[in-house]
Amino acid sequence: MKRNLFLVLLAVCTAFQTAAQWVQTNGPTGGMVECLASSGNDLYAGSYIGGVYRSSNDGTTWAALPIGESNLCVLALATNGPNLFVGTTGGLFRTSNNGSTWMETDSGFASTNIRSLGVIGSNLYAATLSGVYLSTNNGTSWSRADSGLPGSYVECFTQSGGSLFAGTFGGGVYLSTNNGATWTSAGTELTSAYVTSMTAKGGIVFAASSGKGLFRSTDNGSHWLRADSGMTATSIRCMTVWGTNVFAGTAKGIFRSTNDGTSWSAVSAGLTNTDILALTLRTGGMFAGTNGGGVFFSTDNGSSWTEVNAGLRNSTVQCLALAGPALVAGTYGGIHTSTDRGASWSSASSGLAERDVQALAVNGGQIFAATYGGVFLSTNNGTTWTAANTGLTNQSVRSLAVEGNAVFAGTWGGVFLSTTGGSSWVQVNNGLTQFPAWALEVKGTTLCAGTDGGVFLTTDRGTSWTAAKTGLTDTSVYYLTSSGSTILAGTASGIFRSTDNGAHWALANTGLSATWVYALAANGNNFFTATPAGVFVSSNGGVSWTSVMSGTSMLYVQALASDGAFLFAGSRHSGVWRRPLSEMVTSLKDGRVGLPASCRLEQNYPNPFNPVTSIQFSISSSQFTILKLYDLLGQEVATLVNEMKEPGVYTVSWDARGVSSGMYFYQLRAGDFVATRNLLLLH
């Protein structure tokens, strides 16, 4: 059904809303920029799901231009005078006042899935899944312009002299000499090729074919010759001409030719993300849109690049973790940190050779990042990272977990263990018959692994595993979390719950309006999950769920974490959002009845112990809480708690395997409260 012609700008994507509810934080910045366009003083960036952003200061700052529907996928941008055209999966939209009002301008289109746009002179071309359309009046009316084109859709347009060229998906290059009224195949060398980008310089036409490389024609498309000498990538997504130079954006960076394509050299200095999706020019510079890293700017013919992402809150957040006072976000384009609950963010990816971050884990002063290029370790709050892969024979890492001094990595080849702070790893798969290890969760001294064959458990750090899938009617377990006596497992069929350490499971979908689980998290007695219907909370151990999605345009939540005061949600293509727990959790809204009147630190039990003991403490008000263990010389042995805590009673365990027998003391700090007690380890 057609939407109204005029779509009034909605305030769903503003940074901070008047009602508390969900608030989009100021990052992480960057993300996937599918297309770029410029006109006058304005630069526009289109993201696949995150909408359109505008900058009027060469990318120094960006502001969102919502087009009335937050779930439209932007695939193409074009400008013609004061008009901005946005091609999406749901239609073609036009604004002439920078997004204050929008008009849908695809009347008569058989398909409103707009794949590409081209402005040639005063003509506007729109390529859809059902053909190409031409408008000579800025989209007011359209006529078909695809006679002779193959059934495959058009990916790109360019013009050389009086000829119009179209690159198609699987049909090669086509040529029109009458403004698109009729088309003929251009040459035989690229027949059936998937042409992703085209550009022209003088009488030379360039066509980039995915997987086949770059070709050029000097005879108006009659013949094509390979022209990518020096390129190390054959997946070319975009091209442009700047002065006497030709540029190509690829999956491995940007390449430049100073001799019309005879040879190419890499020009990617400063690009922290080299997966290039779009290129566009403005007076004095060139912009590059990336797949995960946002936008970069060059003023020296591509020799060096600078990130220009302030306000571009389009990142895809795949995991979240709390490291002391810092919120850490792992994205498709690297790692970012915030020490003010999302008000500001800093890039923290120096040394991170693989930027697609799948999972995060914190162990005292160490932060571990899981990627498809192995595990990376930071000991300085993300300022720098080093690879930590010795012994990790499978470096496609999907999950991480920490138990005492042990770090576990779940990979496509099973589970690996490090007891050396990540400096070395050993495989611990005895009895683990199903791979990959999609999820890992530590519950006391039990490690749980979620696999395609259900849940597996180990109580000896992976020396032996046992299957624990009784009641799991869906055995593909992608997420795990636990609190108290409860373990939750997330699957495509919903959430399964166990209260007997994984021996038995029962479906726990009451209240969920969609069951495919995208994320799970726990904080105290509260559980949180994300599904295609948004975020849900349970305050009764996962027995039933309540939606907490009112007041937000946030979609596709992929990560959840809580610091005791807020719930943070990492989204696909719109960064991190947050909401106060007091708005969602009944126990917090109903006052402080039954909560501790003062802070206390209890004696550990058992004491003496070997090798595991429990420590209970009470917090009377929201405080940043630290619980550490020291030896008799005052040297730190372990950090058990290092995060914001809401008022309540907490119990943590210390596993002292690998620690020498003797007397130790543990200290609790919560605001101004400080308490210390002794404990005795006897091996």
C-alpha positions in Angstrom: 0.0 0.0 0.0 1.3 3.4 -0.9 2.2 5.8 1.9 1.0 9.4 1.9 2.9 11.5 -0.6 4.2 13.9 2.0 5.9 12.4 5.0 6.4 14.8 7.9 9.7 14.6 9.7 9.4 12.4 12.8 11.4 12.9 15.9 12.1 9.2 16.4 15.8 9.4 15.7 16.7 12.4 17.8 19.6 11.9 20.2 17.7 12.5 23.4 14.0 12.4 23.8 11.9 14.4 26.2 10.5 11.3 27.9 13.2 9.2 29.7 12.4 5.7 28.3 15.0 4.7 25.6 17.6 7.2 24.7 20.0 6.8 21.8 23.5 7.5 23.1 26.0 9.5 21.2 27.7 6.5 19.6 29.6 4.6 18.9 30.1 6.7 15.8 30.7 5.4 12.3 29.0 2.3 10.9 28.0 1.1 7.5 27.8 3.8 4.8 26.2 2.3 1.7 26.2 5.5 -0.4 27.4 9.1 -0.5 26.3 12.2 -2.4 27.0 15.9 -2.3 25.4 19.1 -3.4 26.6 22.7 -2.7 27.7 22.8 0.9 25.9 19.6 1.9 27.3 16.1 2.1 24.9 13.1 2.5 25.6 9.6 3.8 23.1 6.8 3.4 23.2 3.7 5.7 21.6 0.4 5.0 19.2 0.6 7.9 20.2 3.7 9.8 18.7 6.2 7.4 20.3 9.3 5.9 22.8 11.7 7.6 23.7 15.2 6.5 26.9 17.3 7.0 27.3 20.9 6.0 30.9 21.1 7.2 32.7 18.5 5.2 31.9 15.7 7.6 33.1 17.4 10.8 29.6 16.8 12.3 26.6 14.9 11.1 22.9 15.1 11.8 20.2 12.5 11.0 17.6 13.2 8.4 14.9 10.6 9.2 12.5 10.0 6.2 9.5 9.1 8.2 10.0 5.4 8.5 12.9 4.1 10.6 13.2 0.7 9.0 13.8 1.7 5.4 17.1 0.4 4.0 18.9 3.1 2.1 20.6 1.8 -1.1 21.2 4.8 -3.2 21.5 8.6 -3.0 21.5 11.3 -5.7 21.3 15.1 -5.8 20.0 17.4 -8.5 20.1 21.0 -7.6 18.4 21.5 -4.2 16.8 18.1 -4.4 18.0 15.0 -2.6 16.8 11.7 -3.8 16.9 8.6 -1.5 16.5 5.2 -3.0 15.3 2.6 -0.4 13.9 -0.9 -0.2 10.5 0.8 0.3 10.5 3.4 -2.4 12.1 6.6 -3.8 11.9 9.7 -1.7 12.7 13.4 -2.4 13.3 16.4 -0.2 14.2 19.9 -1.2 14.5 21.3 2.3 17.0 18.9 3.9 14.5 16.6 5.3 11.9 18.9 6.8 9.4 17.3 4.4 9.6 14.4 2.1 7.7 13.3 -1.0 7.5 9.7 -2.3 8.3 10.0 -6.0 7.9 6.5 -7.3 4.4 6.7 -8.7 3.9 4.1 -11.4 6.9 1.9 -10.4 6.2 -1.8 -10.6 8.8 -2.3 -7.8 9.6 0.2 -5.0 12.9 -1.6 -4.3 15.3 1.1 -5.6 18.7 -0.4 -6.3 20.6 2.6 -7.8 20.2 6.1 -9.0 21.9 8.2 -11.7 21.8 11.9 -12.5 22.9 12.5 -16.1 22.5 16.1 -17.1 18.9 17.0 -16.3 17.7 13.4 -16.4 17.2 11.2 -13.3 17.4 7.5 -13.7 16.1 5.0 -11.1 16.9 1.3 -11.3 14.5 -1.0 -9.5 14.1 -4.8 -9.3 11.5 -4.5 -12.1 13.4 -2.2 -14.5 14.8 1.3 -15.1 12.7 4.5 -15.0 13.5 8.0 -16.4 12.3 11.3 -15.1 13.0 14.7 -16.7 11.1 16.7 -14.0 12.8 15.8 -10.7 10.7 12.7 -10.1 7.2 14.3 -10.7 6.6 11.8 -13.4 8.4 8.7 -14.9 8.6 6.7 -18.0 10.1 3.2 -18.6 13.6 3.4 -20.0 14.8 -0.2 -20.2 13.9 -1.5 -23.6 16.7 -4.0 -24.5 18.0 -4.4 -21.0 18.2 -7.9 -19.6 16.0 -9.1 -16.7 18.8 -8.5 -14.2 18.6 -5.2 -12.4 21.0 -2.2 -12.9 23.7 -1.6 -10.3 25.2 1.6 -11.7 25.2 4.3 -14.4 27.8 6.5 -16.0 28.1 8.7 -19.0 30.8 9.2 -21.6 30.2 11.8 -24.3 26.7 11.2 -25.7 26.5 7.6 -24.5 24.8 6.3 -21.3 26.2 3.1 -19.8 24.5 0.8 -17.3 26.2 -1.9 -15.3 23.9 -4.9 -14.5 23.7 -7.7 -12.0 24.8 -10.7 -14.1 24.2 -9.2 -17.5 27.4 -7.1 -18.1 27.4 -3.6 -19.5 24.7 -2.0 -21.7 24.8 1.1 -23.8 22.2 3.7 -24.7 22.7 6.6 -27.1 19.1 7.9 -26.8 18.8 8.7 -23.1 17.7 5.2 -22.1 14.9 4.7 -24.7 16.7 1.6 -26.0 19.7 -0.3 -24.9 22.2 -2.7 -26.5 24.9 -5.0 -25.0 28.3 -3.2 -24.9 31.0 -5.7 -26.0 31.3 -9.4 -25.4 34.1 -9.5 -22.8 31.8 -8.7 -19.8 28.7 -10.7 -20.9 27.0 -12.2 -17.8 29.3 -10.2 -15.5 28.1 -8.7 -12.2 29.1 -5.0 -12.8 29.2 -3.2 -9.5 30.5 0.2 -10.4 31.3 2.4 -13.5 33.0 5.7 -14.2 34.3 7.6 -17.2 37.3 9.8 -17.8 37.6 11.5 -21.2 36.9 8.9 -23.7 37.7 6.0 -21.4 34.9 4.0 -19.7 35.7 1.9 -16.6 33.6 -1.1 -15.5 34.3 -3.0 -12.2 33.1 -6.6 -12.2 32.8 -8.4 -8.8 35.3 -11.2 -8.7 36.6 -10.6 -12.2 38.4 -7.3 -11.7 38.4 -4.0 -13.5 38.0 -3.4 -17.2 38.2 -0.4 -19.4 37.0 0.5 -22.9 38.5 3.2 -25.2 36.0 2.6 -28.1 32.7 3.4 -26.4 32.1 0.0 -25.0 32.7 -2.1 -28.1 35.7 -3.8 -26.5 36.9 -4.2 -23.0 40.4 -4.9 -21.7 41.5 -5.9 -18.2 42.9 -2.8 -16.4 43.7 -3.6 -12.7 47.4 -4.2 -12.6 48.7 -3.6 -9.1 45.3 -4.1 -7.4 45.3 -6.7 -4.7 41.5 -6.9 -4.6 39.0 -8.0 -7.3 35.9 -7.0 -5.3 35.5 -3.4 -6.5 32.4 -1.6 -5.1 32.8 2.0 -6.3 34.8 4.3 -8.6 35.3 8.0 -9.2 37.5 10.4 -11.1 39.3 13.3 -9.3 41.3 15.5 -11.6 43.7 13.4 -13.6 43.4 10.4 -11.2 41.0 7.5 -11.2 40.0 5.9 -7.8 38.6 2.5 -7.0 37.1 1.5 -3.7 37.5 -2.2 -2.9 37.1 -4.7 0.0 40.8 -4.2 0.7 41.1 -0.4 0.6 41.3 2.3 -2.1 43.5 2.2 -5.2 44.6 5.1 -7.4 45.6 5.2 -11.0 47.5 8.2 -12.4 47.7 6.7 -15.9 44.1 5.9 -16.8 44.0 2.5 -15.4 47.3 1.1 -16.8 48.5 0.6 -13.2 47.2 1.1 -9.7 48.6 1.7 -6.3 47.1 1.5 -2.8 46.2 4.8 -1.1 44.7 3.7 2.2 46.9 5.4 4.8 44.7 6.4 7.8 41.8 4.2 6.8 41.1 2.2 9.9 38.4 0.4 8.0 39.4 -0.6 4.5 36.1 -2.2 3.4 35.0 0.6 1.0 31.4 0.9 -0.2 31.1 4.4 -1.6 33.2 7.3 -2.9 32.2 10.9 -3.7 33.8 14.2 -4.4 33.5 17.7 -3.1 35.5 20.8 -3.8 38.9 20.2 -2.4 38.4 16.6 -1.2 37.1 13.1 -1.6 35.0 11.1 0.9 34.9 7.3 1.4 32.0 5.4 3.0 33.0 2.1 4.6 31.4 -1.1 5.8 31.6 -0.5 9.5 33.9 2.4 9.9 31.8 5.3 8.8 33.2 8.1 6.6 36.8 9.1 5.8 38.0 12.3 4.1 41.1 13.0 2.0 42.4 16.3 0.7 45.5 15.0 -1.0 44.3 12.7 -3.8 43.9 9.8 -1.4 47.4 9.8 0.0 46.1 10.1 3.5 42.6 9.8 5.1 41.0 11.2 8.3 37.9 9.8 10.1 35.0 12.2 10.0 32.2 10.5 12.0 31.1 12.9 14.8 27.3 12.5 15.0 27.2 9.6 12.6 25.5 7.1 15.0 25.1 4.3 12.5 27.4 1.6 14.0 26.3 -2.0 14.3 27.0 -3.1 17.9 27.5 -6.8 18.3 28.6 -7.1 21.9 28.7 -5.0 25.1 30.7 -5.4 28.3 31.5 -3.4 31.5 35.1 -2.8 32.4 35.2 -0.9 35.7 33.5 2.4 35.0 33.8 2.0 31.2 31.1 0.6 28.9 32.8 -1.3 26.0 31.1 -1.8 22.7 32.3 -4.3 20.1 31.1 -3.3 16.6 31.5 -4.5 13.1 34.1 -1.8 12.7 36.1 -2.1 15.9 35.9 -1.3 19.6 34.6 1.9 21.3 34.5 2.9 25.0 32.4 5.3 27.1 33.0 6.3 30.7 29.9 8.4 31.0 27.2 5.9 30.1 27.2 6.8 26.4 27.3 10.6 26.5 30.6 10.4 24.7 32.6 7.6 23.0 36.2 7.1 22.1 37.6 4.7 19.5 39.6 2.0 21.1 40.9 -0.1 18.3 44.6 0.6 18.0 46.3 -2.7 17.2 43.0 -4.5 16.6 44.0 -6.2 13.3 40.5 -7.7 12.9 37.7 -5.2 13.4 34.6 -7.5 13.3 34.2 -8.0 17.1 32.0 -10.9 18.1 32.3 -11.0 21.9 34.0 -9.3 24.9 35.1 -10.5 28.3 36.7 -8.7 31.2 39.0 -10.3 33.8 40.3 -7.7 36.2 42.4 -5.2 34.3 42.3 -7.3 31.1 39.7 -7.0 28.3 39.5 -9.8 25.7 37.9 -9.3 22.3 36.8 -12.2 20.1 37.0 -11.9 16.4 37.1 -14.1 13.3 40.9 -13.3 13.3 41.5 -14.7 16.8 41.5 -13.2 20.3 42.9 -9.7 21.1 43.9 -8.5 24.6 44.1 -5.0 26.1 45.5 -4.3 29.5 45.0 -0.5 29.3 41.2 -0.1 29.0 41.3 -0.6 25.2 43.9 2.0 24.4 46.0 -0.6 22.6 45.4 -4.3 21.6 47.7 -7.2 20.9 46.9 -10.6 19.4 46.7 -13.4 22.0 46.5 -16.5 19.8 49.4 -18.7 20.7 47.9 -22.3 20.7 44.6 -21.1 19.3 44.4 -23.5 16.4 41.0 -22.2 15.4 40.9 -18.4 15.3 37.2 -18.0 14.3 36.2 -17.0 17.8 32.5 -16.6 18.6 32.3 -16.4 22.4 34.3 -15.7 25.6 33.9 -16.4 29.3 36.0 -15.9 32.5 36.2 -18.1 35.6 38.7 -17.0 38.1 42.1 -16.9 36.4 40.8 -19.0 33.5 39.7 -17.5 30.2 37.7 -19.6 27.7 37.2 -19.0 24.0 34.4 -20.6 22.1 35.4 -21.1 18.4 34.2 -22.9 15.3 36.5 -25.7 16.4 35.3 -26.0 20.0 36.5 -24.5 23.3 40.0 -23.3 24.2 41.3 -22.5 27.7 44.0 -20.0 28.8 45.2 -19.8 32.4 48.1 -17.5 31.4 46.1 -14.3 30.8 45.7 -15.2 27.1 49.4 -15.7 26.3 48.8 -19.3 25.5 45.8 -21.6 24.8 45.0 -25.3 24.9 42.0 -27.0 23.3 39.6 -28.5 25.9 37.0 -30.5 23.8 36.9 -33.9 25.5 33.3 -34.9 25.3 32.2 -31.8 23.5 30.8 -33.4 20.4 29.2 -30.4 18.7 30.8 -27.3 17.3 30.9 -24.3 17.0 30.7 -23.1 20.6 28.3 -20.2 19.9 27.9 -19.2 23.6 29.8 -19.6 26.9 28.6 -18.9 30.4 30.2 -19.4 33.8 27.8 -20.4 36.6 29.8 -20.8 39.8 32.4 -23.5 38.9 30.4 -24.8 36.0 31.1 -23.7 32.5 28.2 -24.0 30.0 28.7 -24.1 26.2 25.9 -23.5 23.7 26.3 -25.4 20.5 24.2 -26.7 17.6 23.8 -29.9 19.6 22.4 -28.3 22.7 24.2 -27.3 26.0 27.3 -29.0 27.3 28.7 -28.6 30.8 32.1 -29.0 32.4 33.1 -28.6 36.1 36.8 -29.2 35.5 37.5 -26.4 33.0 37.0 -28.5 30.0 38.9 -31.6 30.9 35.6 -33.4 30.3 32.2 -32.3 29.0 28.7 -33.8 29.4 25.6 -33.1 27.3 22.8 -31.2 29.1 19.9 -31.0 26.7 16.9 -32.8 28.3 13.9 -30.7 27.5 15.7 -28.6 24.8 13.3 -29.0 21.9 15.6 -26.7 19.9 19.2 -27.7 20.3 20.8 -24.9 18.4 21.8 -22.7 21.4 23.2 -19.3 20.4 23.1 -17.4 23.7 23.5 -18.2 27.4 23.2 -16.2 30.7 22.7 -17.1 34.3 21.9 -15.6 37.7 21.4 -17.3 41.0 20.1 -20.8 40.4 18.7 -20.0 36.9 20.4 -20.6 33.5 18.7 -19.3 30.3 19.5 -20.5 26.8 18.5 -18.5 23.7 17.5 -20.3 20.5 15.5 -19.6 17.4 12.5 -21.1 19.1 12.7 -18.9 22.2 14.2 -19.1 25.7 14.7 -22.3 27.6 15.1 -22.2 31.4 17.0 -24.5 33.8 17.0 -24.3 37.6 19.0 -27.5 38.2 22.3 -26.6 36.7 21.3 -27.6 33.2 20.0 -31.1 34.0 16.5 -30.2 32.7 15.2 -27.4 30.5 11.7 -26.0 29.9 10.5 -23.5 27.4 10.0 -20.0 29.0 8.4 -17.8 26.3 5.4 -16.4 28.2 5.0 -12.8 27.2 7.4 -12.9 24.3 5.7 -11.7 21.1 8.6 -13.0 19.0 10.8 -16.0 19.9 14.0 -15.7 17.9 16.6 -14.7 20.5 19.2 -12.1 19.5 20.7 -11.4 22.9 20.5 -12.4 26.6 21.8 -10.6 29.8 21.3 -10.8 33.5 21.7 -8.3 36.4 20.9 -9.4 39.9 17.4 -11.0 39.9 16.5 -9.5 36.5 16.9 -11.1 33.0 16.8 -9.3 29.7 16.4 -10.6 26.2 16.2 -9.1 22.7 14.1 -10.6 19.9 12.8 -9.3 16.5 10.0 -7.6 18.6 12.5 -5.7 20.7 13.7 -5.9 24.3 11.9 -7.8 27.1 12.6 -8.0 30.8 11.8 -10.7 33.4 11.8 -10.0 37.1 10.8 -13.5 38.1 13.8 -15.6 36.9 12.8 -15.8 33.3 9.4 -17.4 34.0 7.6 -14.6 32.1 8.5 -11.6 30.1 7.4 -8.0 29.5 8.1 -5.8 26.6 10.0 -2.6 27.3 10.1 -1.1 23.8 7.8 1.9 24.2 9.2 5.2 23.2 11.8 4.1 20.8 12.5 3.6 17.1 15.4 1.2 18.0 15.4 -1.9 15.9 17.5 -5.1 15.7 19.0 -5.2 19.1 22.0 -7.6 19.1 23.7 -7.0 22.5 22.6 -6.2 26.1 24.4 -5.2 29.2 23.5 -3.5 32.5 25.5 -1.6 35.1 22.8 -1.8 37.7 21.3 1.6 37.0 20.8 1.4 33.2 20.1 -1.3 30.6 22.3 -0.7 27.5 21.2 -2.1 24.1 23.5 -2.4 21.2 21.7 -2.2 17.9 22.2 -2.9 14.3 23.0 0.3 12.5 22.0 2.8 15.2 24.6 2.4 18.0 24.0 2.0 21.7 20.7 2.9 23.4 20.0 3.1 27.1 17.1 3.1 29.5 16.9 3.3 33.4 16.3 0.0 35.1 13.9 1.8 37.4 11.5 2.3 34.5 11.5 -1.4 33.6 12.1 -3.5 36.8 9.2 -3.7 39.3 11.4 -4.2 42.3 13.2 -0.9 41.7 9.9 1.0 41.0 8.3 -0.2 44.1 10.7 1.4 46.5 13.5 0.1 48.7 11.5 -2.3 51.0 13.7 -5.2 52.0 16.9 -3.7 50.8 20.0 -3.5 53.0 20.0 -0.5 55.4 23.8 -0.4 55.3 26.8 -1.8 53.5 28.3 -5.0 54.9 31.1 -7.5 54.1 30.5 -11.0 55.4 33.0 -13.7 56.3 33.7 -16.0 53.4 32.3 -19.5 53.5 33.7 -22.1 53.8 36.8 -20.9 55.6 39.4 -22.5 55.5 38.6 -23.6 51.9 39.9 -25.6 49.0 39.7 -24.4 46.2 36.5 -22.4 46.0 34.9 -20.1 48.5 31.9 -17.7 48.5 31.9 -14.1 49.7 28.7 -12.2 50.5 28.3 -8.5 50.7 25.5 -5.9 50.9 25.1 -2.5 49.3 22.6 0.0 50.6 22.6 2.5 47.7 23.8 2.7 44.1 27.6 2.6 44.3 30.6 1.8 42.2 31.8 -1.3 44.0 35.2 -3.0 44.1 36.0 -6.3 45.7 39.6 -7.4 45.5 41.9 -10.1 47.1 45.4 -9.4 48.3 48.3 -11.5 49.7 50.0 -10.7 53.0 52.4 -8.4 51.2 49.5 -6.3 49.9 49.9 -7.4 46.3 46.7 -7.8 44.4 45.7 -11.4 43.7 42.3 -11.2 42.0 39.5 -8.7 41.3 36.0 -10.2 41.9 33.9 -7.1 41.5 34.6 -3.9 39.6 31.4 -2.3 38.5 28.4 -0.2 39.5 26.0 -2.0 41.8 22.4 -1.3 42.7 21.4 -1.8 46.4 21.1 -5.5 47.3 22.8 -8.6 48.7 25.4 -10.2 46.4 27.4 -13.4 46.5 30.6 -14.0 44.5 32.9 -17.0 44.3 36.7 -17.1 44.3 38.3 -20.1 42.6 41.8 -20.3 44.0 43.1 -23.1 41.8 46.7 -22.2 40.8 47.1 -19.9 43.9 49.5 -20.9 46.7 48.1 -22.0 50.1 48.2 -19.4 52.8 46.4 -16.4 54.4 44.9 -13.8 52.2 42.6 -10.8 52.8 39.7 -9.4 50.8 38.6 -5.8 50.7 35.2 -4.3 49.7 35.0 -0.6 48.6 31.6 0.9 47.9 31.6 4.7 47.8 33.0 5.7 51.2 32.5 2.3 52.7 35.6 0.2 53.1 35.8 -3.2 54.9 38.5 -5.9 55.0 38.4 -9.6 56.1 40.9 -12.5 56.1 40.5 -15.9 54.6 42.6 -19.1 54.6 43.4 -21.2 51.6 44.5 -24.8 52.3 45.4 -27.0 49.3 
